[in-house]
Structure formats: structure tokens, C-alpha cells
């Protein structure tokens, strides 16, 4: 199994969004968020199951097929080819195998995805000015954390954090920036709650 997802069509579509940093941030965040969705749906079925593509800003046919392929191999390797019972169907002890495998699979695929994004889009990220980078971070945060802040960091989260937790870094960094804004008597949070951003989270087509 490759240690890096191969997504040439997806990367091409993302590069075409370089002029719209916010939308690119949303698209990248949607696929990262979608890993969790795809893994849990896959575990509801047998190992040869194939997910339907996710409904997001860009085509996810290639991405979904790549994740399914990884999951098929991982499940064969771990010997968990049968579908897992849902949490409501078993007691706490019975939930443990599903949760353990789901966590491992999600972490493994997310790290591959993060590596791919940094490797393939680093040139795009480095070409942006501070305003564009902040807009990208805002788009990513919109999907991962509901995008409630007015001021976003001018350091690119992908380049700064690498394979770490993008969501947590954005949350903590925006909180620090928010405290600075608050001390200067400037608004910290957007007027609208997170409904708009939650509406950008991936669902199945």
C-alpha cells in the first residue's frame, strides 16, 4: 500500500482554485472532514464496500475511490473484513473494536492526505500574500471549526502544522488573535453563528 494518496485529478482541481484562497480552504477542509465520514460508513459494511462520492465544492470520485481502496487494504491487513455492529447494537465493550479501528484508519488516511496537500500545493501557498493566506485559513476553519472569527492568522496552517492537528492550531491561534482584538476594543466574532459553515460540511451525493 502506498504511503501517499495518489490524487492527480483532485490536485489539479485544487490548483485551479489558487485565485480563490477561501474556496480552496473550504475544499481542502471538506475532504479532510470527509475522511471521518467515509471511514465510519465503510465500517458499517463489509471490507469490499464502496462509498458514494461526497458532495463538496470539487469532484470527489477520485478521492472517495482512493480512500475506499486504502480502507479495503487496511481491513484485510487487520483481519476485520466483516461489517462492524453499530454502537446502539452492542454494549460498551462491544464498541471498542470499531472505535479502535476507526481511529487508526482515520488517522492513517488523514496523515496521507495532509502530506499530499503540503507536497502538491506548497507552491500555491507560498505565492500568496498575507491577506490571501488569512482567507485560506478562514475557509479551512469554516469547515473544521465553524469559522466564527473575524481575524485569521497570516501563517498558512498547512505549512505551519504539517501533519499535526490543523483544527486545533486554527482554534488556538485564532483565540490568541481574538484576545488581541478584544484588548484593542475591536470585534472578535462574526455576527452569524456557525450554520453557514456547517452547511459546507460534506454529505453523500
Secondary structure, DSSP 8 states (H G I E B T S, - for coil): --SS---HHHHHHHHTTTT-HHHHHHHHHHHHHHHHHHHHHHHTS-TT-----EESSS--HHHHHHHHHHHHHHHHHHT--S----GGGS-HHHHHHHHHHHHHHHHHHHHHHHHHHHHHHHHHHHH--HHHHHHHHHHHHHHHH---BS---SS-HHHHHTTS-HHHHHHHHHHHHHHHHHHTT---B-SS-THHHHTTS-EE-
